[in-house]
Amino acid sequence: MKQNKRHQQIIDLVKSQGYVSTEDLVERFNVSPQTIRRDLNELAAENHIRRHHGGATVPSSSENTAYATRKVLQQHEKDTIAQALVKHIPDGATLFIDIGTTPEAVARALLNHHNLRVVTNNLNAAAILMPKQDFTLIIAGGEVRNRDGGIVGEATLDFISQFRLDFGILGISGIDDDGSLLDFDYHEVRVKKAILDNSRCVMLAADHTKFGRNAMVNLGNITQLDMVFTDAEPPSNVRDMLLAQGGHLEVVPSDAEQDALSA
C-alpha cells in the first residue's frame, strides 16, 4: 500500500476509534513497527493525530467521537465485558447506570437478572431495561442531550445525590498513563462523580481502546474504583495502581484469545 493511502487510513481509524495501537496498525497494514512509528510521527507533526506511547489518539481532547460511531465500535468487546461484570451483581441489588455505550451494554446484560432497582441518567439504558416488569426503573431529571440520550445538569446532580445504592456502573472516554479517568463533557463528569460518591461499589467497564486515550476533563483516578472490567491487560503501572489500593481487575479475553488458551 502506498504511504499516502496508508496515512489516510490511519487518520480515519484514529477518528473513528479514538485510539489505535502501533501493534494493531502493524498487523492491519502488514508492515514493520518501524514503518508505523515513522507514519505516526509524520502524521503527528502535521497535527492529524496525537502521538501516544504505544499508539495514537485524536488530536483534539475536547470532542468525543459521534455517538452513532461509538455505538458500533468494539461492540463485541463491550458485550463480553458487560457479561463478566453483571456476574458480580446479585438479584435484588440497587444500582446506578451511567451515560455511554458500554453502560448500555451492561443494561442489556442485566436482562436475565431479577428484582433490580436501577437509577439511570441514560435514556438508552432505560429503554433497554423498561420491558422488565420485575425491575424498578428510576430516571434522573435534568437536561436531555439530543446527541446520545444522556441526562445532565444541576437537577441531575441533586437527584442522584438523594440515593445511596449498592453498585455504580461507570463508562469512561479515556484512561491516562497516570491512572486519570478522563471524559469530554464537564457536566457529564460532575454526574459521574455523584455516582462514584453515592455507590457502595463502583464498577468501571472499559475496553482496551480507552487506555491511553486523551480527553479534556478529569473525573478522578483509577484508584478510586472498586472493580475494573476490560478485554486486554491494561498498562502495567495502571494495573499496579488499582491493585495496590485493593481494587479488583478482571480481564475478559476475546473469543480468539480464549480459543488460543484452550488449544
C-alpha positions as CSV (number, residue, x, y, z in Angstrom):
1,M,0.0,0.0,0.0
2,K,1.3,3.5,-0.9
3,Q,2.3,5.7,2.0
4,N,-0.3,8.4,1.3
5,K,-3.2,5.9,1.2
6,R,-1.9,4.2,4.4
7,H,-1.7,7.6,6.1
8,Q,-5.3,8.5,5.3
9,Q,-6.5,5.1,6.6
10,I,-4.6,5.6,9.8
11,I,-6.2,9.0,10.2
12,D,-9.7,7.5,9.6
13,L,-9.1,4.8,12.1
14,V,-8.0,7.2,14.8
15,K,-11.0,9.4,14.1
16,S,-13.4,6.5,14.3
17,Q,-11.9,4.7,17.3
18,G,-10.4,7.5,19.3
19,Y,-7.2,5.4,19.9
20,V,-5.3,2.9,17.8
21,S,-2.2,0.9,18.9
22,T,1.0,0.5,17.0
23,E,0.6,-3.3,17.2
24,D,-2.8,-3.2,15.6
25,L,-1.6,-1.0,12.8
26,V,1.4,-3.3,12.1
27,E,-0.9,-6.2,11.8
28,R,-3.5,-4.3,9.7
29,F,-1.1,-3.0,7.1
30,N,1.4,-5.8,7.2
31,V,4.4,-3.5,7.6
32,S,7.2,-3.2,10.1
33,P,6.8,-1.5,13.5
34,Q,9.4,1.0,12.3
35,T,7.3,1.9,9.3
36,I,4.2,2.5,11.5
37,R,6.2,4.6,14.0
38,R,7.5,6.7,11.2
39,D,4.0,7.1,9.8
40,L,2.7,8.2,13.2
41,N,5.5,10.7,13.8
42,E,4.8,12.3,10.4
43,L,1.1,12.5,11.0
44,A,1.6,13.9,14.5
45,A,3.9,16.6,13.1
46,E,1.1,17.6,10.7
47,N,-1.4,17.6,13.6
48,H,-3.5,14.9,12.0
49,I,-3.1,12.7,15.1
50,R,-1.7,12.9,18.6
51,R,1.3,10.6,19.1
52,H,1.0,8.4,22.2
53,H,3.2,5.8,23.7
54,G,2.2,2.6,22.0
55,G,-0.2,4.2,19.5
56,A,-2.1,7.3,18.6
57,T,-5.1,9.3,19.6
58,V,-7.2,12.1,18.1
59,P,-5.5,15.5,18.1
60,S,-8.3,17.2,20.0
61,S,-9.1,16.4,23.6
62,S,-12.3,18.5,23.7
63,E,-14.6,16.5,21.4
64,N,-15.7,12.9,21.6
65,T,-16.4,10.5,18.7
66,A,-20.0,10.7,17.5
67,Y,-22.4,8.5,19.4
68,A,-23.6,6.6,16.4
69,T,-20.0,5.6,15.7
70,R,-19.2,4.7,19.3
71,K,-22.3,2.5,19.4
72,V,-20.9,0.1,16.9
73,L,-17.2,0.4,17.8
74,Q,-15.8,-2.5,19.9
75,Q,-19.4,-3.8,20.3
76,H,-18.5,-7.4,20.8
77,E,-15.8,-6.5,23.3
78,K,-18.3,-4.3,25.2
79,D,-20.8,-7.1,25.3
80,T,-18.2,-9.6,26.6
81,I,-17.1,-7.2,29.3
82,A,-20.7,-6.5,30.3
83,Q,-21.4,-10.2,30.7
84,A,-18.5,-10.5,33.0
85,L,-19.4,-7.5,35.1
86,V,-23.1,-8.5,35.7
87,K,-22.0,-11.8,37.2
88,H,-20.9,-9.7,40.3
89,I,-24.4,-8.1,40.6
90,P,-26.8,-10.2,42.6
91,D,-30.6,-10.3,42.1
92,G,-32.4,-7.7,44.2
93,A,-29.5,-5.2,44.1
94,T,-29.7,-1.5,43.7
95,L,-27.5,0.3,41.1
96,F,-26.7,3.4,39.1
97,I,-26.1,3.1,35.3
98,D,-24.1,5.8,33.7
99,I,-24.2,7.5,30.3
100,G,-22.4,5.7,27.5
101,T,-22.4,2.8,25.0
102,T,-20.6,0.5,27.4
103,P,-23.1,1.0,30.3
104,E,-25.8,0.4,27.7
105,A,-24.1,-3.0,27.0
106,V,-24.3,-3.6,30.8
107,A,-28.0,-2.8,30.7
108,R,-28.6,-5.5,28.0
109,A,-26.6,-8.0,30.0
110,L,-28.8,-7.4,33.1
111,L,-32.0,-8.5,31.4
112,N,-31.6,-12.0,32.9
113,H,-31.4,-10.6,36.4
114,H,-34.5,-10.3,38.7
115,N,-35.8,-7.6,41.0
116,L,-33.2,-5.0,40.4
117,R,-33.8,-1.3,41.3
118,V,-32.0,0.9,38.8
119,V,-31.4,4.6,38.8
120,T,-30.0,6.0,35.5
121,N,-29.4,9.2,33.6
122,N,-29.1,7.3,30.3
123,L,-32.4,7.2,28.3
124,N,-31.0,4.4,26.0
125,A,-30.3,2.2,29.1
126,A,-33.7,3.0,30.4
127,A,-35.3,1.9,27.1
128,I,-33.4,-1.4,27.3
129,L,-34.5,-2.1,30.9
130,M,-38.1,-0.8,30.6
131,P,-39.7,-4.2,29.5
132,K,-38.5,-6.0,32.6
133,Q,-41.6,-6.0,34.8
134,D,-39.8,-7.1,37.9
135,F,-37.3,-4.1,37.7
136,T,-37.9,-0.8,39.4
137,L,-36.5,1.8,37.0
138,I,-35.9,5.4,38.1
139,I,-34.8,8.1,35.6
140,A,-32.9,11.1,36.7
141,G,-34.3,14.5,36.0
142,G,-32.3,17.1,34.0
143,E,-31.4,18.2,30.5
144,V,-31.6,15.6,27.8
145,R,-28.7,15.7,25.3
146,N,-30.0,15.1,21.8
147,R,-26.8,13.5,20.6
148,D,-26.8,10.5,22.9
149,G,-29.8,10.4,25.3
150,G,-27.7,11.4,28.3
151,I,-29.3,13.4,31.1
152,V,-27.1,16.0,32.8
153,G,-27.3,19.3,34.7
154,E,-27.8,20.6,38.3
155,A,-31.2,18.8,38.6
156,T,-29.5,15.5,37.7
157,L,-26.8,16.1,40.4
158,D,-29.4,16.9,43.0
159,F,-31.5,13.9,42.1
160,I,-28.6,11.3,42.2
161,S,-27.3,12.7,45.5
162,Q,-30.5,11.6,47.2
163,F,-29.6,7.9,46.7
164,R,-27.1,5.5,48.2
165,L,-27.0,2.4,46.1
166,D,-25.1,-0.9,46.1
167,F,-23.4,-0.5,42.7
168,G,-22.4,2.3,40.4
169,I,-21.6,1.3,36.8
170,L,-19.5,3.8,35.0
171,G,-18.2,4.2,31.5
172,I,-15.3,6.4,30.6
173,S,-13.8,8.0,27.5
174,G,-10.1,7.7,28.4
175,I,-7.7,6.4,31.0
176,D,-4.3,8.2,31.1
177,D,-1.0,6.6,31.9
178,D,-1.1,8.0,35.4
179,G,-4.5,6.4,36.0
180,S,-6.5,9.5,35.5
181,L,-10.1,8.9,34.4
182,L,-10.9,11.3,31.5
183,D,-14.0,12.4,29.7
184,F,-15.1,15.1,27.3
185,D,-18.0,16.8,29.0
186,Y,-17.7,18.7,32.2
187,H,-21.4,18.4,33.0
188,E,-21.3,14.6,32.4
189,V,-18.2,14.3,34.7
190,R,-20.0,16.0,37.5
191,V,-22.8,13.4,37.3
192,K,-20.2,10.6,37.2
193,K,-18.6,12.0,40.4
194,A,-22.0,11.9,42.1
195,I,-22.5,8.3,41.1
196,L,-19.0,7.5,42.4
197,D,-19.7,9.3,45.7
198,N,-23.1,7.6,46.2
199,S,-22.3,4.0,45.3
200,R,-21.0,1.4,47.8
201,C,-19.2,-0.4,45.0
202,V,-18.0,1.4,41.9
203,M,-17.5,-0.7,38.7
204,L,-15.8,0.6,35.5
205,A,-16.4,-1.2,32.2
206,A,-13.8,-0.1,29.6
207,D,-12.5,-1.8,26.5
208,H,-8.8,-1.7,25.7
209,T,-9.1,1.4,23.4
210,K,-9.8,3.6,26.4
211,F,-6.3,3.1,27.9
212,G,-4.0,5.8,26.7
213,R,-6.9,7.8,25.1
214,N,-6.9,11.5,25.7
215,A,-9.8,13.7,26.9
216,M,-10.1,17.1,28.5
217,V,-12.0,16.7,31.8
218,N,-10.5,14.7,34.8
219,L,-13.1,12.6,36.7
220,G,-10.6,11.2,39.2
221,N,-8.2,8.3,39.4
222,I,-8.5,4.6,38.8
223,T,-7.5,4.0,42.4
224,Q,-11.0,5.3,43.4
225,L,-12.7,2.4,41.7
226,D,-13.6,-0.9,43.3
227,M,-13.7,-3.1,40.2
228,V,-12.5,-2.6,36.6
229,F,-13.5,-4.9,33.7
230,T,-11.7,-4.8,30.4
231,D,-10.8,-7.0,27.5
232,A,-7.0,-6.8,27.5
233,E,-4.3,-6.2,30.0
234,P,-4.0,-2.5,30.9
235,P,-0.6,-0.8,31.1
236,S,1.3,-2.3,34.0
237,N,1.6,0.9,36.0
238,V,-2.2,1.5,35.8
239,R,-2.9,-2.1,36.8
240,D,-0.5,-1.9,39.7
241,M,-2.0,1.3,41.0
242,L,-5.5,-0.3,41.0
243,L,-4.4,-3.5,42.7
244,A,-2.3,-1.6,45.3
245,Q,-5.4,0.0,46.5
246,G,-7.2,-3.3,46.8
247,G,-9.2,-2.9,43.6
248,H,-10.4,-5.9,41.5
249,L,-9.2,-6.2,37.9
250,E,-10.9,-8.6,35.6
251,V,-9.5,-9.1,32.1
252,V,-12.0,-10.8,29.9
253,P,-10.2,-12.3,26.8
254,S,-11.8,-12.2,23.4
255,D,-13.1,-15.4,21.8
256,A,-9.9,-15.7,19.7
257,E,-7.8,-15.5,22.9
258,Q,-10.0,-18.0,24.7
259,D,-9.6,-20.4,21.8
260,A,-5.8,-20.0,21.8
261,L,-5.7,-20.6,25.6
262,S,-7.8,-23.8,25.3
263,A,-5.9,-25.1,22.3
